[in-house]
Amino acid sequence: MKKNKLVPKLRFPEFKNSPSWDIKKFDFQFLPTNTFSRSEMNNNKGIVKNIHYGDILTKYNYIVDKTSLIPFINDDINLNKFTRESYLKSGDIIIADTAEDFSAGKSIEVQNINCKVLSGQHTFLCRPQIKYAPKFLGYYLNSPLYHNHLTKFLTGTKVYSITKTNIKNTFIIYPDNLEEQQKIADCLASIDELVDAEKRKLEALKKYKKALMQKLFPSEDASIPELRFAEFRINIDFFNGNLLFEQISNKNNNSDLPILAITQNKGAIPRNEINYNVVATEKSISTYKVVEVGDFIISLRSFQGGIEYSNYKGICSPAYIILRKKNNNIYEPYYKYYFKTDRYIINLNANIEGIRDGKMISYSQFSDIKIPCPTLEEQQKIADCLASIDSIIDSQVKRIDNLIKHKKALMQGLFPDMESIEDYE
């Protein structure tokens, strides 16, 4: 084994003159796991809990220290074959052995285990054979240093997997001083705590916006909304959709406009912004409809998430229905928000009972639903109010993204880098 000096780029001052880090093969004890499916788990009651690989990939962070996040195994499942050693202990590592991308091999460290928990389908349960500081391994095993090394051992094309044998061929690099390990873990954990706090703020903002939307728009049985700006006093009229919006089918395009993807969370946006990989032929593009800025699109999912708004000029599949305002007394951003209210989506569902995936809401069905049309000034006031909240939400999302990027960069500096980890074999 080649003896290079293993020292991280970033090191806390009190450990600056400490020895270089140690390196060893992954020599953890592998313990039994189970193959229980999601249908054999629930979130409400039980005696034993179970960590599913899908939750490791999508739900859990690097450290799981709240057993309340873990689902129960159904009471009718026989667990007699599991010995005491099979149940998780604080400090255990669980690795997801498969995924549809390079996240295969993602791991979590469990702490504060206060009930019976098993490691589930498509996981490896690994128990350290030497003492590590709490949370150190959780961060190290998800650091770019380790995970980039691990991905060399992944197999597969559409689905990626890691074997127990290959995991044993990876390396653990660590400072022998437990205090240094703990300092690193505490530093990264503090960022995670900040990220979690900011995510809670984001969720609170989204809930506030949703509640406000329900109160700023009137229901059909009320001519005024629950909340209203003081300067507006006259009753609000409701009209059938076809009296406010007309159906547009302009296919006069020369293929130089961007192809739009119709999404529920971002509206109509260029396909290349979301890595939409469907290829359209030149012949099919000639049949595509032109979408102008401010148009609305009825999509296959409108009965689930409302009607989509376009901030872009482009073209979209002829399968979609394009709506455009009929007169200048309509302020499109107002309806951008209204068409996303729970109330309107419920009305869509009530009007199109029986329609499911693969079927489109028709223009006549859209037209049958009455929608409010306050004065242009009130429409603008409401839209501006909600847009200001969107701006705050966007800023909060960017703040969270920046914190996550900062943490990733910090992890690259806090763990040593090796030009070629194979040199240590």
MOCORDA-V872178 format. One record per residue. RES is the residue in three letters. PHI is phi in degrees with one decimal (none if undefined). NEAR is the number of other ideal C-beta (glycine too) atoms within 8 Angstrom. D_CENTER is the distance of its C-alpha to the mean C-alpha in Angstrom with 1 decimal. Layout:
res=<RES & RES>
phi=<PHI & PHI>
near=<NEAR & NEAR>
d_center=<D_CENTER & D_CENTER>
This chain:
res=<MET & LYS & LYS & ASN & LYS & LEU & VAL & PRO & LYS & LEU & ARG & PHE & PRO & GLU & PHE & LYS & ASN & SER & PRO & SER & TRP & ASP & ILE & LYS & LYS & PHE & ASP & PHE & GLN & PHE & LEU & PRO & THR & ASN & THR & PHE & SER & ARG & SER & GLU & MET & ASN & ASN & ASN & LYS & GLY & ILE & VAL & LYS & ASN & ILE & HIS & TYR & GLY & ASP & ILE & LEU & THR & LYS & TYR & ASN & TYR & ILE & VAL & ASP & LYS & THR & SER & LEU & ILE & PRO & PHE & ILE & ASN & ASP & ASP & ILE & ASN & LEU & ASN & LYS & PHE & THR & ARG & GLU & SER & TYR & LEU & LYS & SER & GLY & ASP & ILE & ILE & ILE & ALA & ASP & THR & ALA & GLU & ASP & PHE & SER & ALA & GLY & LYS & SER & ILE & GLU & VAL & GLN & ASN & ILE & ASN & CYS & LYS & VAL & LEU & SER & GLY & GLN & HIS & THR & PHE & LEU & CYS & ARG & PRO & GLN & ILE & LYS & TYR & ALA & PRO & LYS & PHE & LEU & GLY & TYR & TYR & LEU & ASN & SER & PRO & LEU & TYR & HIS & ASN & HIS & LEU & THR & LYS & PHE & LEU & THR & GLY & THR & LYS & VAL & TYR & SER & ILE & THR & LYS & THR & ASN & ILE & LYS & ASN & THR & PHE & ILE & ILE & TYR & PRO & ASP & ASN & LEU & GLU & GLU & GLN & GLN & LYS & ILE & ALA & ASP & CYS & LEU & ALA & SER & ILE & ASP & GLU & LEU & VAL & ASP & ALA & GLU & LYS & ARG & LYS & LEU & GLU & ALA & LEU & LYS & LYS & TYR & LYS & LYS & ALA & LEU & MET & GLN & LYS & LEU & PHE & PRO & SER & GLU & ASP & ALA & SER & ILE & PRO & GLU & LEU & ARG & PHE & ALA & GLU & PHE & ARG & ILE & ASN & ILE & ASP & PHE & PHE & ASN & GLY & ASN & LEU & LEU & PHE & GLU & GLN & ILE & SER & ASN & LYS & ASN & ASN & ASN & SER & ASP & LEU & PRO & ILE & LEU & ALA & ILE & THR & GLN & ASN & LYS & GLY & ALA & ILE & PRO & ARG & ASN & GLU & ILE & ASN & TYR & ASN & VAL & VAL & ALA & THR & GLU & LYS & SER & ILE & SER & THR & TYR & LYS & VAL & VAL & GLU & VAL & GLY & ASP & PHE & ILE & ILE & SER & LEU & ARG & SER & PHE & GLN & GLY & GLY & ILE & GLU & TYR & SER & ASN & TYR & LYS & GLY & ILE & CYS & SER & PRO & ALA & TYR & ILE & ILE & LEU & ARG & LYS & LYS & ASN & ASN & ASN & ILE & TYR & GLU & PRO & TYR & TYR & LYS & TYR & TYR & PHE & LYS & THR & ASP & ARG & TYR & ILE & ILE & ASN & LEU & ASN & ALA & ASN & ILE & GLU & GLY & ILE & ARG & ASP & GLY & LYS & MET & ILE & SER & TYR & SER & GLN & PHE & SER & ASP & ILE & LYS & ILE & PRO & CYS & PRO & THR & LEU & GLU & GLU & GLN & GLN & LYS & ILE & ALA & ASP & CYS & LEU & ALA & SER & ILE & ASP & SER & ILE & ILE & ASP & SER & GLN & VAL & LYS & ARG & ILE & ASP & ASN & LEU & ILE & LYS & HIS & LYS & LYS & ALA & LEU & MET & GLN & GLY & LEU & PHE & PRO & ASP & MET & GLU & SER & ILE & GLU & ASP & TYR & GLU>
phi=<none & -71.1 & -105.4 & -81.1 & -83.8 & -101.0 & -134.8 & -70.0 & -66.1 & -112.2 & -140.9 & -62.8 & -52.2 & -68.7 & -113.7 & -59.3 & -100.5 & -74.4 & -61.0 & -65.6 & -72.6 & -89.1 & -137.2 & -151.4 & -67.2 & -70.8 & -110.8 & -74.5 & -82.5 & -95.0 & -116.6 & -61.6 & -123.1 & -126.9 & -121.6 & -65.3 & -87.5 & -58.6 & -66.3 & -99.3 & -128.3 & -149.9 & -102.5 & -108.0 & -152.5 & 154.8 & -106.6 & -115.2 & -104.1 & -143.6 & -96.6 & -93.6 & -61.0 & -63.0 & -71.2 & -62.1 & -75.5 & -122.8 & -107.3 & -91.1 & -82.7 & -74.4 & -119.1 & -114.0 & -125.0 & -131.9 & -67.7 & -64.0 & -78.8 & -98.2 & -72.8 & -88.4 & -83.7 & -56.2 & -62.3 & -83.8 & -87.3 & -79.1 & -114.2 & -63.2 & -74.1 & -88.5 & -86.3 & -58.2 & -68.1 & -74.3 & -84.5 & -64.8 & -122.8 & -58.0 & 101.1 & -66.3 & -113.3 & -119.4 & -114.6 & -78.7 & -89.1 & -150.7 & -167.0 & -85.2 & -147.5 & -75.6 & -77.1 & -54.9 & 94.3 & -62.5 & -127.6 & -132.5 & -107.8 & -100.2 & -137.0 & 56.3 & -73.0 & -120.9 & -155.3 & -79.1 & -135.9 & -112.2 & -98.5 & -101.8 & -55.4 & 56.5 & -132.3 & -113.9 & -98.5 & -120.0 & -113.5 & -59.2 & -98.6 & -126.4 & -81.9 & -122.7 & -65.9 & -52.3 & 79.8 & -61.0 & -64.8 & -57.3 & -80.4 & -61.5 & -70.5 & -111.2 & -75.0 & -55.1 & -55.7 & -76.1 & -67.3 & -63.9 & -68.5 & -63.9 & -62.2 & -66.9 & -99.0 & -71.1 & -122.2 & 113.6 & -122.5 & -80.7 & -125.6 & -104.6 & -139.3 & -129.5 & -98.6 & -61.3 & -60.6 & -69.9 & -61.6 & -65.5 & -90.2 & -87.8 & -113.7 & -109.2 & -116.2 & -156.4 & -77.9 & -67.3 & -79.7 & -62.7 & -66.3 & -69.0 & -57.0 & -65.7 & -62.6 & -64.5 & -61.5 & -65.3 & -61.2 & -70.6 & -65.4 & -65.4 & -68.9 & -59.4 & -62.5 & -67.9 & -60.5 & -60.8 & -64.2 & -68.7 & -67.1 & -65.4 & -62.1 & -62.4 & -64.0 & -64.8 & -63.7 & -65.4 & -66.5 & -62.4 & -62.0 & -62.5 & -65.4 & -65.7 & -59.9 & -65.9 & -95.9 & -82.9 & -106.4 & -77.8 & -92.6 & -63.1 & -89.4 & -138.6 & -83.6 & -132.7 & -75.2 & -64.7 & -115.8 & -147.7 & -66.9 & -59.9 & -75.3 & -109.2 & -126.3 & -73.7 & -64.4 & -97.4 & -87.3 & -112.3 & -133.2 & -62.5 & -54.8 & -70.6 & -82.5 & -110.0 & -131.1 & -107.3 & -85.3 & -115.4 & -139.1 & -88.0 & -106.1 & -85.6 & -134.2 & -106.3 & 70.3 & -95.6 & -89.5 & -67.5 & -79.9 & -96.8 & -98.2 & -101.5 & -115.2 & -80.2 & -98.9 & -123.4 & 72.2 & -89.3 & -137.9 & -55.2 & -57.0 & -67.9 & -83.6 & -127.2 & 55.3 & -78.3 & -99.2 & -69.6 & -94.0 & -106.6 & -80.3 & -60.9 & -66.1 & -70.2 & -61.9 & -63.8 & -97.1 & -71.1 & -92.6 & -82.8 & -113.7 & -97.5 & -59.5 & 98.2 & -76.3 & -114.6 & -127.4 & -87.6 & -110.7 & -62.4 & -103.4 & -60.3 & -70.6 & -99.8 & -132.6 & 85.4 & -95.4 & -91.8 & -111.3 & -114.3 & -94.0 & -126.8 & -92.7 & -171.2 & -130.5 & -140.7 & -53.0 & -65.3 & -69.5 & -85.1 & -103.0 & -99.9 & -115.5 & -136.4 & -60.9 & -91.7 & -151.3 & -82.4 & -89.6 & -116.5 & -104.2 & -53.9 & -58.6 & -60.4 & -76.3 & -55.4 & -80.4 & -61.6 & -68.5 & -107.2 & -75.4 & -58.5 & -61.4 & -68.4 & -64.2 & -62.0 & -63.3 & -59.8 & -63.5 & -66.4 & -83.2 & -123.9 & -54.5 & 102.5 & -79.0 & -132.7 & -51.5 & 95.5 & -116.8 & -101.3 & -69.1 & -85.1 & -63.2 & -66.6 & -68.6 & -60.9 & -67.2 & -70.1 & -90.0 & -81.5 & -129.3 & -73.2 & -141.0 & -71.4 & -61.7 & -58.4 & -63.4 & -71.3 & -57.2 & -64.9 & -63.2 & -65.9 & -62.5 & -65.1 & -61.3 & -70.0 & -65.1 & -65.9 & -69.7 & -57.9 & -62.6 & -65.7 & -62.2 & -60.7 & -64.2 & -67.5 & -62.0 & -64.1 & -62.0 & -64.4 & -60.0 & -66.9 & -64.8 & -66.0 & -64.5 & -62.0 & -63.4 & -61.4 & -64.7 & -65.6 & -63.6 & -66.1 & -88.3 & -80.3 & -112.1 & -60.3 & -106.9 & -125.5 & -58.5 & -147.6 & -65.3 & -64.8 & -60.2 & -95.6 & -77.6>
near=<5 & 5 & 4 & 7 & 5 & 10 & 7 & 10 & 7 & 6 & 9 & 8 & 5 & 4 & 12 & 7 & 3 & 8 & 5 & 7 & 12 & 9 & 9 & 6 & 8 & 10 & 6 & 9 & 7 & 7 & 10 & 7 & 11 & 10 & 6 & 11 & 7 & 6 & 4 & 8 & 13 & 8 & 5 & 5 & 5 & 10 & 6 & 12 & 13 & 15 & 18 & 13 & 14 & 8 & 12 & 16 & 10 & 5 & 7 & 9 & 6 & 12 & 13 & 12 & 6 & 6 & 10 & 4 & 8 & 11 & 10 & 14 & 15 & 9 & 7 & 3 & 8 & 4 & 8 & 4 & 4 & 9 & 5 & 4 & 5 & 9 & 10 & 12 & 8 & 9 & 12 & 14 & 16 & 15 & 14 & 15 & 12 & 11 & 13 & 5 & 6 & 7 & 8 & 14 & 15 & 12 & 13 & 14 & 15 & 17 & 11 & 8 & 11 & 4 & 7 & 7 & 14 & 16 & 14 & 13 & 10 & 7 & 15 & 11 & 14 & 14 & 11 & 12 & 6 & 4 & 4 & 11 & 9 & 10 & 14 & 13 & 12 & 14 & 15 & 13 & 13 & 11 & 12 & 9 & 14 & 14 & 12 & 8 & 10 & 12 & 9 & 6 & 12 & 12 & 7 & 9 & 3 & 4 & 8 & 12 & 10 & 14 & 9 & 7 & 6 & 9 & 15 & 9 & 8 & 12 & 11 & 10 & 13 & 10 & 10 & 6 & 8 & 8 & 8 & 11 & 13 & 11 & 10 & 13 & 14 & 9 & 10 & 14 & 11 & 8 & 12 & 12 & 8 & 9 & 12 & 8 & 8 & 12 & 9 & 8 & 9 & 12 & 8 & 8 & 12 & 9 & 8 & 9 & 12 & 9 & 8 & 12 & 12 & 11 & 9 & 12 & 13 & 9 & 6 & 6 & 3 & 8 & 6 & 7 & 10 & 7 & 6 & 8 & 7 & 4 & 4 & 11 & 3 & 5 & 5 & 12 & 7 & 8 & 9 & 10 & 13 & 10 & 6 & 11 & 12 & 7 & 8 & 10 & 7 & 8 & 10 & 4 & 12 & 3 & 8 & 4 & 9 & 9 & 12 & 14 & 11 & 10 & 10 & 8 & 3 & 5 & 10 & 16 & 12 & 10 & 11 & 7 & 6 & 9 & 4 & 7 & 4 & 5 & 4 & 7 & 6 & 6 & 6 & 8 & 12 & 9 & 7 & 14 & 13 & 13 & 14 & 8 & 7 & 8 & 13 & 15 & 16 & 13 & 11 & 8 & 7 & 12 & 9 & 6 & 7 & 11 & 12 & 14 & 15 & 16 & 7 & 11 & 8 & 13 & 13 & 13 & 6 & 8 & 5 & 12 & 11 & 14 & 15 & 11 & 9 & 8 & 5 & 5 & 6 & 14 & 9 & 10 & 10 & 13 & 12 & 12 & 13 & 11 & 11 & 11 & 12 & 7 & 9 & 13 & 13 & 8 & 9 & 13 & 9 & 7 & 9 & 10 & 6 & 4 & 7 & 5 & 4 & 4 & 7 & 9 & 12 & 7 & 10 & 7 & 10 & 15 & 9 & 8 & 12 & 7 & 12 & 9 & 10 & 9 & 8 & 9 & 7 & 11 & 12 & 11 & 10 & 14 & 13 & 8 & 10 & 13 & 9 & 8 & 12 & 9 & 8 & 9 & 12 & 8 & 8 & 12 & 9 & 8 & 9 & 12 & 8 & 8 & 12 & 9 & 8 & 9 & 12 & 9 & 8 & 12 & 14 & 12 & 9 & 11 & 14 & 11 & 8 & 11 & 4 & 5 & 7 & 5 & 9 & 10 & 4>
d_center=<41.5 & 41.5 & 41.6 & 39.7 & 39.0 & 35.4 & 34.6 & 31.3 & 31.3 & 30.4 & 32.4 & 33.3 & 36.9 & 38.3 & 37.4 & 38.5 & 41.7 & 40.3 & 40.6 & 38.1 & 35.3 & 36.1 & 34.7 & 34.9 & 33.6 & 30.9 & 33.5 & 31.5 & 32.7 & 30.8 & 30.9 & 30.5 & 27.2 & 26.9 & 25.6 & 24.7 & 22.3 & 19.8 & 22.7 & 24.6 & 22.3 & 21.7 & 20.3 & 23.6 & 26.5 & 28.1 & 29.8 & 27.7 & 24.0 & 22.1 & 19.2 & 17.6 & 16.4 & 13.2 & 12.3 & 13.3 & 11.0 & 7.7 & 8.9 & 11.6 & 12.3 & 15.6 & 17.8 & 17.9 & 20.7 & 20.1 & 21.2 & 20.2 & 16.6 & 18.3 & 19.5 & 23.3 & 25.3 & 27.3 & 30.8 & 32.6 & 31.3 & 34.1 & 33.2 & 36.7 & 36.2 & 33.9 & 36.0 & 35.5 & 34.2 & 31.3 & 29.7 & 27.3 & 28.8 & 27.4 & 26.9 & 26.0 & 23.5 & 21.4 & 20.3 & 18.2 & 20.8 & 19.0 & 15.9 & 15.5 & 15.2 & 16.5 & 14.2 & 17.0 & 19.0 & 16.2 & 18.0 & 18.0 & 21.0 & 22.0 & 24.1 & 25.9 & 26.3 & 28.4 & 28.4 & 28.7 & 25.6 & 25.6 & 23.5 & 22.4 & 22.1 & 21.4 & 21.7 & 24.4 & 25.7 & 27.3 & 29.7 & 31.0 & 34.7 & 35.2 & 34.1 & 31.1 & 30.0 & 27.2 & 23.7 & 25.2 & 24.4 & 20.8 & 20.4 & 23.0 & 21.6 & 18.2 & 20.0 & 20.5 & 24.1 & 23.6 & 20.6 & 22.3 & 25.4 & 23.8 & 22.3 & 26.0 & 26.6 & 23.9 & 25.5 & 24.5 & 23.4 & 20.9 & 20.0 & 20.4 & 22.2 & 24.0 & 27.2 & 28.8 & 31.6 & 29.4 & 27.6 & 31.1 & 31.8 & 29.2 & 30.3 & 29.6 & 30.7 & 31.3 & 33.8 & 36.5 & 36.6 & 34.3 & 34.4 & 32.8 & 30.1 & 29.5 & 29.5 & 26.8 & 24.6 & 25.3 & 24.5 & 21.0 & 20.5 & 21.6 & 18.8 & 16.2 & 18.0 & 17.9 & 14.1 & 13.8 & 16.4 & 14.9 & 11.6 & 14.2 & 16.0 & 13.1 & 12.7 & 16.5 & 16.8 & 14.7 & 16.9 & 19.9 & 19.4 & 19.0 & 22.1 & 24.0 & 23.4 & 24.9 & 27.9 & 28.5 & 29.0 & 32.0 & 32.2 & 34.9 & 37.1 & 37.1 & 38.4 & 36.7 & 33.2 & 32.8 & 32.1 & 34.1 & 35.2 & 38.9 & 40.4 & 39.5 & 41.8 & 42.6 & 41.1 & 38.3 & 39.2 & 37.1 & 37.6 & 36.6 & 33.8 & 36.4 & 38.5 & 35.7 & 33.9 & 35.5 & 34.2 & 34.2 & 34.7 & 35.6 & 35.5 & 37.7 & 35.6 & 36.6 & 33.3 & 32.7 & 29.9 & 26.2 & 24.7 & 22.0 & 19.0 & 18.5 & 14.9 & 14.0 & 11.7 & 13.9 & 17.1 & 19.5 & 18.7 & 20.3 & 19.1 & 19.3 & 16.5 & 13.9 & 15.9 & 17.2 & 19.8 & 22.2 & 25.7 & 28.0 & 31.7 & 34.1 & 35.8 & 32.7 & 31.7 & 35.2 & 34.2 & 31.0 & 31.1 & 31.1 & 28.5 & 29.6 & 27.7 & 27.6 & 27.7 & 25.6 & 24.5 & 24.6 & 22.2 & 22.0 & 19.2 & 21.0 & 22.1 & 18.6 & 17.1 & 20.3 & 21.9 & 20.3 & 21.9 & 22.7 & 23.1 & 24.5 & 27.6 & 27.2 & 27.8 & 26.0 & 27.0 & 30.1 & 28.3 & 26.7 & 28.7 & 29.0 & 30.1 & 32.0 & 33.7 & 37.4 & 38.8 & 38.3 & 38.0 & 34.3 & 31.7 & 28.7 & 26.0 & 27.3 & 26.6 & 23.2 & 22.3 & 24.7 & 23.4 & 20.0 & 21.7 & 21.6 & 25.3 & 25.4 & 22.9 & 25.1 & 28.1 & 26.7 & 26.3 & 29.7 & 31.3 & 29.9 & 30.3 & 30.2 & 27.9 & 25.1 & 22.9 & 25.0 & 27.1 & 27.1 & 28.0 & 31.4 & 32.7 & 35.3 & 32.8 & 31.0 & 34.5 & 35.4 & 32.9 & 34.4 & 32.4 & 33.5 & 35.1 & 36.1 & 38.0 & 36.5 & 36.7 & 34.8 & 32.1 & 31.7 & 31.7 & 28.9 & 26.7 & 27.4 & 26.6 & 23.1 & 22.6 & 23.5 & 20.7 & 18.2 & 19.7 & 19.2 & 15.5 & 15.2 & 17.1 & 15.0 & 11.8 & 14.3 & 15.7 & 12.6 & 12.0 & 15.8 & 15.8 & 13.4 & 15.7 & 18.7 & 17.8 & 17.4 & 20.7 & 22.3 & 21.6 & 23.3 & 26.3 & 26.6 & 26.9 & 29.8 & 29.5 & 31.8 & 33.0 & 33.2 & 32.2 & 34.5 & 37.4 & 37.0 & 37.6>
